[in-house]
Amino acid sequence: MFGSLGMPELIVIFVIALIIFGPRKLPELGRSLGKSIAEFKRASNELKSTLEEEIRLEEQKQRQEEAAKAAQITATATDAQHVQPAHQADKTA
């Protein structure tokens, strides 16, 4: 969780914080830090879920556009098949 910080480093940081802030202020600072970290995690999770939702909606929109194009191509090809025999009939007459 702390990366490359080991136990000796954490003890030194704790002792320095204890000297600077004192024993009465340290628990309050710990709670504040914990709340800040929790709020940051919540905000980052919310951002991540929003981005994933936007990506999902964009992919869905893209699939719908591709399906509409395919349907249009199919309809155009079907219309061309119906028109072509009538056009050829005019040439033979």
ChimeraX attribute file (.defattr): number of C-alpha atoms within 10 A of each C-alpha:
attribute: neighborCount
match mode: 1-to-1
recipient: residues
	/A:1	4
	/A:2	6
	/A:3	5
	/A:4	7
	/A:5	9
	/A:6	9
	/A:7	9
	/A:8	9
	/A:9	11
	/A:10	12
	/A:11	11
	/A:12	11
	/A:13	12
	/A:14	13
	/A:15	13
	/A:16	12
	/A:17	15
	/A:18	14
	/A:19	11
	/A:20	11
	/A:21	13
	/A:22	12
	/A:23	11
	/A:24	9
	/A:25	12
	/A:26	16
	/A:27	12
	/A:28	11
	/A:29	13
	/A:30	11
	/A:31	11
	/A:32	12
	/A:33	12
	/A:34	12
	/A:35	12
	/A:36	12
	/A:37	12
	/A:38	12
	/A:39	12
	/A:40	12
	/A:41	12
	/A:42	12
	/A:43	12
	/A:44	12
	/A:45	12
	/A:46	12
	/A:47	12
	/A:48	12
	/A:49	12
	/A:50	12
	/A:51	12
	/A:52	12
	/A:53	12
	/A:54	12
	/A:55	12
	/A:56	12
	/A:57	12
	/A:58	12
	/A:59	12
	/A:60	12
	/A:61	12
	/A:62	12
	/A:63	12
	/A:64	12
	/A:65	12
	/A:66	12
	/A:67	12
	/A:68	12
	/A:69	12
	/A:70	12
	/A:71	12
	/A:72	12
	/A:73	12
	/A:74	12
	/A:75	12
	/A:76	12
	/A:77	12
	/A:78	11
	/A:79	11
	/A:80	11
	/A:81	11
	/A:82	11
	/A:83	11
	/A:84	11
	/A:85	11
	/A:86	10
	/A:87	10
	/A:88	10
	/A:89	9
	/A:90	9
	/A:91	8
	/A:92	6
	/A:93	5
